[in-house]
Amino acid sequence: MAMIKLAAGLAVGYVLGSRAGREKYEQIAATARKVNAHPTVVQAQEKAKALLSTGTDKATTKLHEVAATTTPSTAGPSTTPASSTTPASSTTPASSTATEPSAAPKTPRPAPRKPAPVTGQPTL
């Protein structure tokens, strides 16, 4: 009997809430449509679209410029020291060799540790 009353109460609440909710939704949607159609809002939207378009055009142009001047390397990082790749008679600055990747050996990572069990918690 209590379960039937609960189900009936839920059904009545759902129906009344959905009616009130639908009316409020329609009111909010109508207000949003009015605001969206306002000339000031339309003008602001157009200005924002133009700014975004200009920004994306500039970014695309810059990416194309960088891509045209950069040559991709398929050989991977060099394993020879920087001093052997440049001739001794070269007058290149020392800073150019600092940007080359170094062939440092990789150290193995330690195994992850399990956290200590909390007091009163069974261990698995």
C-alpha positions in Angstrom: 0.0 0.0 0.0 2.8 2.4 0.9 4.5 1.6 -2.4 1.4 2.5 -4.4 1.1 5.8 -2.6 4.7 6.6 -3.3 4.3 5.8 -7.0 1.1 7.8 -7.2 2.8 10.8 -5.5 5.8 10.6 -7.9 3.5 10.4 -10.9 1.5 13.4 -9.8 4.6 15.4 -9.1 6.1 14.5 -12.4 3.1 15.6 -14.4 2.7 18.9 -12.5 6.4 19.5 -12.7 6.7 18.8 -16.4 3.8 21.1 -17.2 5.3 24.0 -15.2 8.8 23.1 -16.5 7.6 23.2 -20.1 6.0 26.6 -19.7 9.1 28.0 -18.1 11.2 26.4 -20.9 9.1 28.0 -23.6 9.3 31.4 -21.8 13.1 31.2 -21.6 13.4 30.0 -25.3 11.2 32.9 -26.5 13.3 35.4 -24.5 16.5 33.9 -26.0 15.1 34.2 -29.5 14.3 37.9 -28.9 17.7 38.7 -27.5 19.4 36.8 -30.4 17.4 38.8 -33.0 18.3 42.2 -31.4 20.4 44.4 -33.8 23.1 45.0 -31.2 23.6 41.3 -30.5 23.6 40.5 -34.3 26.2 43.2 -34.8 28.4 41.9 -32.0 28.1 38.4 -33.4 29.3 39.5 -36.8 32.2 41.5 -35.3 33.3 38.4 -33.3 33.1 36.2 -36.3 35.2 38.7 -38.3 37.8 38.8 -35.5 38.0 35.0 -35.3 38.3 34.7 -39.0 41.1 37.2 -39.1 42.9 35.4 -36.3 42.6 32.0 -37.9 43.8 33.4 -41.3 46.9 34.9 -39.6 47.6 31.7 -37.8 47.2 29.6 -40.9 49.6 31.9 -42.8 52.2 31.7 -40.1 52.0 27.9 -40.0 52.4 27.7 -43.8 55.5 30.0 -43.5 57.0 27.9 -40.8 56.3 24.7 -42.6 57.8 26.0 -45.8 61.1 27.0 -44.1 61.4 23.8 -42.0 62.7 20.6 -43.4 61.5 17.4 -41.6 64.2 15.0 -40.4 63.4 11.4 -40.9 66.8 10.1 -39.7 66.0 10.8 -36.0 68.4 12.2 -33.4 72.1 11.9 -34.1 74.1 9.6 -31.9 77.5 11.1 -32.7 79.0 13.9 -30.6 78.5 17.5 -31.8 82.2 18.1 -32.2 82.7 15.4 -34.8 79.9 16.7 -37.1 81.5 20.2 -37.4 84.9 20.7 -39.1 87.7 22.2 -37.0 88.1 25.1 -39.4 84.5 26.1 -39.0 83.7 29.4 -37.3 80.2 28.5 -36.1 79.3 29.8 -32.6 79.2 27.5 -29.7 75.5 28.1 -29.2 74.6 26.3 -32.4 76.0 23.0 -31.0 74.0 23.4 -27.8 70.7 23.0 -29.7 71.5 19.6 -31.1 70.1 16.6 -29.2 72.5 14.8 -26.9 73.0 11.1 -26.9 72.7 10.7 -23.2 72.0 7.1 -22.0 68.5 6.5 -20.6 68.3 5.3 -17.0 65.6 2.7 -16.2 62.6 3.9 -14.2 62.0 2.2 -10.9 59.0 0.0 -10.5 55.9 1.7 -9.0 55.4 1.0 -5.3 52.0 -0.1 -3.9 50.6 2.3 -1.3 50.7 1.1 2.3 47.3 -0.3 3.5 45.1 2.0 5.7 44.6 0.7 9.2 41.6 -1.5 9.4 41.6 -2.2 5.7 42.2 -5.8 4.6 45.2 -6.4 2.4 44.5 -8.1 -1.0 
